[in-house]
Amino acid sequence: MCKACGRGEYVSLKGASACAGCRKGQYTNDTKRSKCDKCGYGQYNDEIGVTACFPCQRGRFVADDGVTECDACDVGTFGNVTGLSNCSLCGVGLFNANSSGVSVCTACAPGQITTRAGRTECLACDEGRFVGVAGLSVCEKCPVGFVTAAQGVSVCEACPNGTYAGQTGATSCANCQTGRFNDDNDGVSACQLCKLGFAAATKGLSACSGCTEGLFQNEQGMTSCKKCGLGTAQNKTGQSMCKECGDGQYQNRREKSSCIDCPAGRAQFNTSSPTECAKCVAGYFQNDTASTACRTCGAGQFSGSDGLSVCKPCGVGRFLNASAALEAPDECAACPGGFFQNDTGATVCRPCGVGEFSEAAATQCDVCDPGYYHTEDAVSECLACRTGYFQNRSAWTECEACSEGFYSSKNGSSACLACRTDTCVGRQAWVRAFVRVLFCAWLSFLLVTGAGSRG
């Protein structure tokens, strides 16, 4: 019976009596193998019969498969992780002079650099240049305001107050120009322009003068300040712009330190650089100063013209309720027919009573005249009594029928008329008399004809 080769073993021939251990540089982690696998790149094996290869240590590498040992990283290179197949070049600003293999490169000291990868030594910075920290690849020129004349320096010297160095790598400093200043002893590449809100007319200054109230400067390096324009003001010194008058303010003159509050009856809202305040239009008012909006008159009041600081009460015969007041009307509404109002500043009208009426804008109600009536309140006209009826009193709610022997032939009668003989009751009496005569004649005829027949 055949036996399976274990892990780290193999047999390549049939009929073999024993398994062999994997050679150095090879391994197998499986059983029943006819050959072993080679160690991969970055790995090695210096033992026989292993189940796994070992990664190269940091600072060493393997660039082939099936090897038994790793190579050391050369000068100018490094390996900072295990299992490398090749080493990396030292980066710019770094170097390595050690040929025995390192895991990290060394940074060039301040004042020195390397400009290419894989360097074994650093170079000193030239005159007029410096490098202030370790591990850099470029020497910098001394910035403006700084100078140096030596090699391999880590810092340049600063130009003193009132001077500057206008070019990089300079060896001496120059004086500041007019319209500029320098108050910094730590070195500058150019004198500063006078800042916004400042100006200067002479050379060699360490400070510029601030613009006074009502003035500003929105450009650098200027020799004078500008006046604040219309609709603006400035109450501080050294400012780069004037402030636009805020809501509720205006300014109609130049070079002013403050804006003017809008007077009562006017307002200013969301206008850029306002030179005046707008009048409150009809329907609105404003009793405060520095206002940003006009107000609607309340119920029972109105504003009939522009620029008012108070509202007027509604006159007699007129009214304005709260909901209508929100629409800012420029006059109060007239009381409708059937209503009246005898007070000013009213929010509602009063209804006329039963037997009364009124036209629009009435200050009082009128009573229904004789011949007229009404059964409801709040009406604009009374109803006329119909024919056959009359009413001889004012402010009445119903009409009366004409008595027998009387009549009314038109609407709105205040009295009934007595019937004449040819009309009304007189005519009725004549008809009744005529009927009685005919009846008597008919009876007489019956009596006569009946007597004759009996004889």
C-alpha positions in Angstrom: 0.0 0.0 0.0 1.4 3.5 -1.0 1.7 6.4 1.4 0.9 10.0 0.6 3.8 12.5 0.8 3.3 15.0 3.6 3.5 18.8 3.4 7.0 20.0 2.6 7.7 16.7 0.8 7.3 15.4 -2.8 8.1 12.3 -4.9 8.6 12.7 -8.7 9.0 9.0 -9.7 6.6 6.1 -9.7 7.5 3.2 -7.5 9.6 5.4 -5.1 10.1 4.0 -1.7 10.3 7.4 0.1 9.3 11.0 -0.2 12.0 13.7 -0.5 12.0 17.1 1.3 11.6 20.2 -0.8 15.0 21.7 -1.8 16.2 25.1 -0.5 14.4 27.9 -2.3 11.3 25.7 -2.6 8.2 24.7 -0.5 4.9 23.0 -0.6 2.0 23.3 1.8 0.0 20.4 0.2 0.2 16.6 0.5 0.6 14.1 -2.4 2.8 16.5 -4.4 5.1 15.4 -7.3 7.1 18.6 -7.2 7.6 21.7 -4.9 6.8 25.3 -5.7 9.6 27.9 -6.0 9.7 30.8 -3.5 8.3 33.9 -5.1 9.9 37.3 -5.6 10.7 39.0 -2.3 10.9 35.5 -0.5 13.6 33.0 0.2 14.1 29.6 1.9 17.5 28.3 3.2 16.1 25.1 4.6 15.0 21.7 3.2 11.4 20.4 3.5 9.6 23.6 4.5 5.9 24.3 4.0 6.3 28.1 3.4 9.0 30.6 2.3 10.2 33.6 4.4 9.8 37.3 3.4 13.0 39.3 2.9 13.7 41.5 5.9 13.5 45.3 5.6 16.6 46.7 3.8 16.9 43.5 1.7 15.2 42.2 -1.5 14.9 39.2 -3.9 14.3 40.0 -7.6 14.0 36.3 -8.7 12.2 33.1 -7.7 13.5 30.1 -6.0 16.4 31.7 -4.1 17.9 30.8 -0.8 18.9 34.2 0.5 18.0 38.0 0.1 20.3 40.7 -1.2 21.1 43.9 0.7 19.8 47.2 -0.7 22.6 49.1 -2.4 23.8 52.7 -1.6 21.3 55.3 -2.6 18.4 52.8 -2.1 16.3 51.5 0.8 13.6 49.0 1.7 11.2 50.0 4.4 8.9 46.9 4.3 9.5 43.1 4.3 9.1 40.9 1.2 10.5 43.3 -1.4 11.4 42.2 -4.9 13.5 45.4 -5.4 14.6 48.4 -3.3 13.4 51.9 -3.8 15.7 54.9 -4.6 16.2 57.4 -1.9 13.9 60.4 -2.7 15.1 63.9 -3.5 16.2 65.6 -0.3 17.4 62.2 1.1 20.6 60.1 0.7 22.1 56.7 1.7 25.9 56.0 1.8 25.5 52.6 3.5 25.9 49.5 1.3 24.8 47.0 3.9 21.1 47.6 3.3 18.9 50.2 5.2 15.2 50.5 5.7 15.1 54.3 5.6 17.2 57.0 3.9 18.7 60.0 5.8 17.4 63.5 5.2 19.8 66.2 4.1 20.6 68.7 6.8 19.3 72.3 6.6 21.4 74.2 4.1 21.9 71.1 2.0 19.9 69.3 -0.7 19.8 66.4 -3.2 18.1 67.2 -6.5 17.8 63.6 -7.8 16.7 60.3 -6.4 19.2 57.7 -5.3 21.9 60.1 -4.1 24.7 59.0 -1.7 25.6 62.5 -0.4 24.1 66.0 -0.1 25.1 69.3 -1.8 25.5 72.7 -0.1 23.2 75.6 -1.2 24.8 78.3 -3.3 25.2 82.0 -2.3 21.9 83.9 -2.2 20.0 80.6 -1.5 19.0 78.7 1.6 17.0 75.8 2.8 15.6 76.0 6.3 14.5 72.4 7.0 16.0 69.0 6.5 15.1 66.7 3.6 14.4 69.2 0.8 15.4 68.9 -2.8 15.7 72.6 -3.8 17.5 75.5 -2.3 15.3 78.6 -2.3 16.4 82.1 -3.2 16.4 84.4 -0.3 13.0 86.0 -0.5 12.5 89.7 -1.0 13.4 91.5 2.2 16.1 88.9 3.0 19.8 88.5 1.9 22.7 86.2 2.3 26.3 86.0 0.9 27.4 82.6 2.3 27.0 79.0 1.1 25.1 76.3 2.9 23.0 78.6 5.1 19.7 77.7 6.5 18.3 81.2 6.9 18.7 84.6 5.2 19.0 87.9 7.0 16.0 90.2 7.2 16.0 93.8 5.9 15.3 96.3 8.7 12.4 98.7 9.2 11.9 101.2 6.4 13.9 99.1 3.8 13.2 96.2 1.5 14.8 93.8 -0.9 12.8 93.8 -4.2 14.4 90.7 -5.8 15.0 87.2 -4.6 18.6 86.4 -3.8 19.5 90.0 -3.1 22.6 90.9 -1.0 21.5 94.4 0.1 18.3 96.3 1.1 16.7 99.5 -0.5 14.6 102.4 1.0 10.8 102.4 0.7 9.1 104.5 -2.0 6.4 107.2 -1.6 2.9 105.9 -1.1 4.4 102.8 0.6 5.6 101.9 4.1 7.3 99.2 6.0 6.9 98.9 9.8 8.3 95.3 9.9 11.9 94.6 11.0 11.6 91.0 10.0 12.2 91.7 6.4 10.0 92.3 3.4 10.4 91.8 -0.3 8.7 95.1 -1.1 7.4 98.0 1.0 3.7 97.8 1.4 1.3 100.0 -0.4 -0.7 102.2 1.9 -3.7 100.0 2.9 -7.3 100.6 2.1 -8.5 103.6 4.1 -5.0 105.1 4.3 -2.9 107.4 2.2 0.7 108.9 2.2 2.4 111.7 0.1 6.0 111.3 1.3 8.8 108.7 1.0 10.3 106.5 3.6 7.3 106.3 6.0 6.9 103.5 8.5 3.1 104.2 8.5 0.4 105.8 6.3 -2.3 108.2 7.6 -5.9 107.1 8.1 -8.7 108.8 6.2 -10.7 111.1 8.5 -14.5 111.0 9.0 -16.5 111.6 5.9 -13.6 110.3 3.8 -12.5 106.9 2.5 -10.0 105.2 0.2 -10.8 102.0 -1.6 -7.5 101.8 -3.4 -4.0 100.9 -2.1 -0.9 103.1 -2.4 -2.8 106.4 -2.7 -1.7 109.8 -1.6 -5.1 111.3 -0.7 -8.6 110.2 0.5 -11.9 110.4 -1.3 -15.1 112.1 -0.2 -18.2 110.0 0.8 -20.8 110.3 -1.9 -24.6 111.0 -1.8 -26.6 108.5 0.2 -23.5 107.4 2.2 -21.6 108.5 5.3 -18.6 107.4 7.4 -18.1 108.2 11.1 -14.8 106.3 11.6 -11.2 106.9 10.4 -9.1 104.7 8.2 -12.0 103.2 6.3 -12.0 101.7 2.8 -15.6 102.5 2.0 -18.4 104.7 3.1 -21.5 103.1 4.6 -24.7 103.3 2.7 -27.4 104.9 4.6 -29.5 102.2 6.2 -33.2 101.7 6.0 -35.0 104.6 7.5 -32.1 107.1 6.6 -30.8 109.2 3.8 -28.0 111.7 2.9 -28.2 114.3 0.2 -24.7 115.9 0.7 -21.2 114.7 0.3 -18.3 114.1 2.8 -20.7 113.5 5.7 -20.0 111.5 8.8 -23.6 110.4 9.4 -26.9 109.8 7.7 -30.2 111.7 8.4 -33.2 109.9 9.8 -36.4 110.0 7.7 -38.9 112.5 9.0 -42.5 111.5 10.0 -44.7 110.9 7.0 -41.8 109.4 5.1 -39.9 106.1 5.0 -36.9 104.6 3.3 -36.6 100.9 2.6 -34.1 98.8 0.7 -32.8 101.6 -1.5 -29.1 101.7 -2.5 -27.4 104.9 -1.4 -30.7 106.8 -0.7 -30.6 110.6 -1.1 -34.2 111.1 0.1 -37.0 109.3 1.9 -40.1 108.4 0.0 -43.4 109.9 1.1 -46.0 107.6 2.5 -48.6 107.2 -0.3 -52.3 107.8 0.2 -53.7 105.0 2.4 -50.6 104.9 4.5 -49.0 107.1 7.2 -45.9 107.1 9.5 -45.7 109.0 12.8 -42.2 107.9 13.7 -38.8 109.1 12.3 -36.2 106.8 10.8 -38.9 104.4 9.6 -38.3 101.7 7.1 -42.0 101.3 6.1 -45.2 103.2 6.2 -48.2 101.9 8.2 -51.7 101.3 7.2 -54.4 103.3 9.0 -56.4 101.4 11.5 -60.1 100.7 11.4 -62.2 103.8 11.3 -59.4 105.9 9.8 -57.9 106.8 6.4 -55.1 108.7 4.7 -56.3 110.6 1.7 -53.0 112.1 0.5 -49.2 111.4 0.4 -46.7 112.2 3.2 -49.1 112.1 6.1 -47.9 111.5 9.7 -51.3 110.8 11.1 -54.5 109.3 9.8 -57.9 111.1 9.7 -61.0 109.6 11.2 -63.8 108.6 8.8 -66.4 111.3 8.4 -70.0 111.0 9.3 -71.9 108.7 6.9 -68.7 106.7 6.3 -66.9 103.8 7.9 -63.8 101.5 7.5 -63.7 98.0 9.2 -60.6 96.2 10.2 -60.4 93.9 7.2 -60.8 96.7 4.7 -58.2 98.8 6.5 -55.6 96.1 5.6 -56.0 97.1 2.0 -54.9 100.7 2.8 -57.7 102.6 1.1 -57.2 106.3 0.6 -60.8 107.0 1.7 -63.5 105.5 3.9 -66.4 103.6 2.4 -69.9 105.2 2.3 -72.5 103.6 4.5 -74.8 101.7 2.1 -78.5 102.4 1.7 -80.5 101.3 4.7 -77.6 102.2 7.1 -76.3 105.4 8.7 -73.5 106.7 10.9 -73.6 110.0 12.7 -70.2 109.6 14.5 -66.7 110.0 13.1 -64.1 107.3 13.1 -66.6 104.6 12.7 -65.8 101.0 11.9 -69.4 99.9 11.1 -72.6 101.6 10.0 -75.9 101.4 12.0 -79.0 99.9 10.4 -82.1 102.0 10.0 -85.1 100.7 12.1 -88.4 99.3 10.9 -90.4 102.0 9.2 -87.2 103.9 8.3 -84.9 104.1 5.3 -81.7 105.9 4.1 -79.7 106.4 1.0 -75.9 105.8 0.8 -73.6 107.9 3.0 -76.5 108.9 5.3 -75.8 110.5 8.6 -79.3 109.7 9.8 -82.3 107.6 8.7 -85.6 109.1 7.3 -89.0 107.8 8.4 -91.3 106.3 5.8 -93.7 109.1 4.6 -97.6 108.7 4.8 -98.7 106.3 2.1 -95.5 104.3 2.5 -94.3 101.5 4.9 -91.8 98.8 5.5 -91.8 95.7 7.8 -87.9 95.2 7.8 -85.0 97.3 9.1 -81.9 98.4 7.1 -83.7 99.3 3.8 -82.8 101.9 1.3 -86.5 102.8 0.4 -90.0 102.3 1.7 -92.8 100.4 0.0 -95.8 102.2 -1.3 -99.3 101.2 -0.1 -101.1 99.4 -3.0 -104.4 100.6 -4.4 -107.3 100.1 -2.0 -105.0 100.7 0.9 -103.7 103.8 2.7 -101.4 105.0 5.5 -101.7 108.4 7.0 -98.9 108.1 9.6 -95.1 108.3 9.2 -92.7 105.5 10.1 -95.3 102.8 9.9 -95.0 99.1 9.3 -98.3 98.3 7.4 -101.1 99.9 5.4 -104.9 99.9 6.2 -107.7 98.9 3.8 -110.1 101.6 2.7 -113.4 101.5 4.5 -116.7 100.8 2.7 -117.7 103.8 0.7 -114.1 104.9 0.3 -111.3 104.0 -2.2 -107.7 104.7 -3.3 -106.9 104.3 -7.0 -103.0 104.7 -6.9 -100.1 103.3 -4.9 -98.7 105.3 -2.0 -102.0 106.9 -0.9 -102.0 108.6 2.5 -105.8 108.7 2.6 -108.8 107.1 1.0 -111.4 109.1 -1.0 -115.2 109.0 -0.6 -117.0 107.3 -3.5 -119.2 109.6 -5.7 -122.8 108.6 -6.9 -121.4 107.6 -10.2 -118.7 105.6 -8.7 -118.2 103.1 -6.1 -121.1 102.9 -3.5 -123.4 105.4 -5.3 -123.3 103.3 -8.4 -124.0 100.2 -6.4 -127.1 101.8 -4.8 -128.4 102.7 -8.3 -127.9 99.2 -9.5 -129.8 97.8 -6.4 -132.7 100.2 -7.0 -132.9 99.2 -10.7 -132.9 95.5 -9.8 -135.8 96.1 -7.3 -137.9 97.9 -10.0 -137.4 95.0 -12.4 -138.3 92.5 -9.7 -141.5 94.4 -8.9 -142.5 94.6 -12.5 -142.0 90.9 -12.9 -144.2 90.1 -9.9 -147.0 92.4 -11.2 -146.8 90.7 -14.6 -147.2 87.3 -12.9 -150.2 88.5 -10.8 -151.9 89.9 -13.8 -151.4 86.9 -16.1 -152.4 84.6 -13.3 -155.7 86.4 -12.6 -156.7 86.4 -16.2 -156.2 82.7 -16.5 -158.4 82.0 -13.5 -161.3 84.1 -14.9 
